[in-house]
Amino acid sequence: MTPRERIAGARLYLVCDARPREFLAAAIRGGVDIVQLRDKSLGDEALAGAAREFHGLGVPFILNDRPDLVEACGADGVHVGQEDATPAQARAAVGEERIVGRSTHAPPQAAAADADPDVDYLAVGPVHATPTKPGRPAAGLEYVAYAAESVSKPWFAIGGIDAGTVHAVVERGATRIVVVRAITEAEDPERAARALRAALEVRAGA
């Protein structure tokens, strides 16, 4: 199964900065099934070094914003925002078997990504304002409901989702979420991931 084919089965997506392998393994034991390295503080060589901790964990590994470094980092794909490389540019850089994800913040962007053959999954949000994206206004729960009704590709709700807010996005139709602080700031990342996964599986009927 190619990385692209594995996206449909993913539910809990962790985005984090450079982290030790032990942290990542704990989160995966708890139910994380896709990980993204997003660390704007690192230069190219340091990013490639940090990426080594993300290899061989049994889940797809995505690199944020840098399709040009996917090969050097050994990543399974790349995630690009609205201000980054286009999906076509990302696809040309990473090839046909790797994953290309796309951030979306409003229905027209979601519709464009859903129709784009180079996009494998969408991130929908931010549902709530979040310090990981300063200045980005919240898209709200209405956007989650729109995606549930209108988007055919795999999509992940993102933005301020944690144990206290996950149930609201699930009630609006989300079966996949992206989290950052809900796991990176948890005292026990495995336990935090397990609680989030359980909330998602109620919706998915798992």
C-alpha positions in Angstrom: 0.0 0.0 0.0 1.4 3.4 -1.0 1.5 6.3 1.4 -1.3 7.9 -0.6 -3.5 4.9 -0.2 -3.0 5.0 3.6 -4.6 8.4 4.1 -8.2 7.1 3.9 -7.6 5.1 7.0 -6.0 7.8 9.1 -8.0 9.4 12.0 -5.6 11.2 14.4 -2.9 13.4 12.9 -0.2 14.9 15.0 1.7 18.0 13.9 4.8 18.8 16.0 8.2 20.4 16.1 11.4 18.3 16.3 10.8 15.6 18.9 12.6 12.6 20.3 11.5 9.2 19.0 10.2 8.2 22.4 7.6 11.0 22.4 6.5 10.1 18.9 6.3 6.4 19.7 4.2 7.1 22.7 1.7 9.2 20.8 1.5 6.5 18.1 0.8 3.8 20.8 -2.1 6.0 21.9 -3.6 6.1 18.4 -1.9 8.7 16.3 -1.7 7.3 12.8 0.0 10.1 10.8 2.7 12.6 12.0 3.9 15.8 10.5 7.2 17.6 11.3 6.7 21.4 11.4 9.6 23.3 12.8 10.2 26.7 11.3 13.2 27.3 13.6 15.4 24.7 11.8 17.6 25.2 8.7 17.6 22.6 5.9 20.3 20.4 7.4 18.9 20.5 10.9 15.4 19.7 9.5 16.8 16.6 7.7 18.5 15.6 11.0 15.3 16.0 13.0 13.4 14.0 10.4 15.4 10.9 11.3 13.4 10.5 14.5 10.2 10.3 12.4 11.3 7.4 10.2 10.2 3.8 10.6 7.4 4.4 13.1 4.8 2.5 11.1 2.7 5.6 10.2 3.0 8.1 7.3 5.4 10.9 7.9 4.6 14.3 6.4 6.9 17.3 6.1 5.4 20.8 6.4 5.7 23.3 3.6 8.9 22.0 2.0 8.3 19.7 -1.0 11.9 20.4 -2.0 13.2 18.6 1.2 10.8 15.6 1.2 13.4 13.3 -0.4 16.3 14.5 1.8 14.1 14.0 4.9 12.8 10.6 3.9 9.2 11.8 4.3 6.1 10.1 2.8 4.7 13.4 1.7 4.2 17.1 2.2 1.6 19.5 3.5 1.2 22.9 1.8 -0.7 25.9 2.9 -2.6 28.5 0.8 0.5 30.7 0.7 3.0 27.9 0.0 3.7 25.9 -3.1 0.7 24.9 -5.2 -0.4 21.3 -5.1 0.8 20.9 -8.7 4.2 22.2 -7.7 4.3 19.9 -4.6 3.2 16.9 -6.7 5.9 17.6 -9.2 8.5 17.7 -6.4 7.4 14.6 -4.5 6.2 12.2 -7.2 3.1 10.2 -7.7 3.3 7.8 -4.7 3.8 10.4 -2.0 1.1 12.3 -0.1 0.2 16.0 -0.8 -2.0 17.6 1.8 -3.6 21.1 1.5 -4.7 23.6 4.1 -8.1 25.2 3.5 -9.9 27.9 5.5 -13.2 28.5 3.7 -15.6 26.6 1.4 -14.2 27.9 -1.9 -10.7 26.7 -0.9 -12.1 23.3 0.2 -14.0 22.9 -3.1 -10.9 23.7 -5.1 -8.8 21.2 -3.2 -11.4 18.6 -3.4 -11.4 18.9 -7.1 -7.6 19.0 -7.5 -6.2 15.6 -8.6 -2.9 16.5 -6.9 -4.4 16.8 -3.4 -4.8 13.7 -1.3 -6.4 15.2 1.8 -7.6 18.6 3.2 -7.1 20.3 6.5 -10.2 22.2 7.4 -9.9 25.1 9.8 -8.8 26.5 12.0 -11.9 25.6 13.9 -10.8 27.8 16.8 -8.2 30.5 16.9 -4.8 29.0 17.9 -1.4 30.3 18.7 0.2 27.9 16.2 -1.3 30.1 13.5 -1.2 33.6 14.9 -3.5 36.1 13.1 -5.5 33.4 11.4 -9.2 33.9 12.2 -11.2 31.0 13.3 -13.2 29.3 10.5 -15.7 27.9 13.1 -17.7 24.8 13.5 -19.9 25.8 10.5 -16.9 25.1 8.2 -16.6 21.6 9.8 -20.3 21.0 9.0 -19.8 22.2 5.4 -16.9 19.8 4.9 -18.9 16.9 6.3 -21.6 17.5 3.8 -19.6 18.6 0.8 -16.0 17.3 0.7 -15.5 13.9 -0.8 -11.7 13.5 -0.1 -10.3 12.6 3.3 -10.4 15.8 5.4 -9.1 16.6 8.9 -10.6 19.3 11.2 -7.8 21.4 12.7 -7.3 24.3 15.0 -7.6 24.4 18.8 -8.9 20.8 19.1 -8.3 19.0 22.3 -10.1 16.8 24.8 -12.5 19.6 25.6 -13.4 20.6 22.1 -13.1 17.4 20.1 -16.7 16.3 20.8 -18.1 19.5 19.2 -16.2 18.8 15.9 -17.3 15.2 16.0 -20.9 16.2 16.4 -20.5 18.4 13.3 -19.4 15.4 11.3 -15.6 15.2 11.7 -14.1 11.7 11.7 -10.5 12.9 11.4 -8.6 15.6 13.4 -5.2 17.3 13.5 -3.9 18.2 16.9 -0.7 20.0 18.1 -0.8 21.2 21.7 -3.4 18.6 22.8 -0.5 16.0 22.6 2.7 18.1 22.6 1.8 19.8 25.8 0.3 16.7 27.5 2.1 15.2 30.5 1.3 11.7 29.0 1.2 11.9 25.2 0.0 8.3 24.9 -2.9 8.8 27.2 -3.8 12.1 25.5 -3.8 10.5 22.1 -5.9 7.6 23.3 -8.6 9.9 24.7 -8.8 11.8 21.4 -8.9 8.6 19.4 -11.7 7.2 21.5 -13.8 10.4 20.8 -13.2 9.9 17.0 -14.1 6.3 17.0 -17.5 6.9 18.5 -18.3 8.9 15.4 -16.6 6.5 13.0 -18.5 3.6 14.5 -15.2 1.8 15.2 
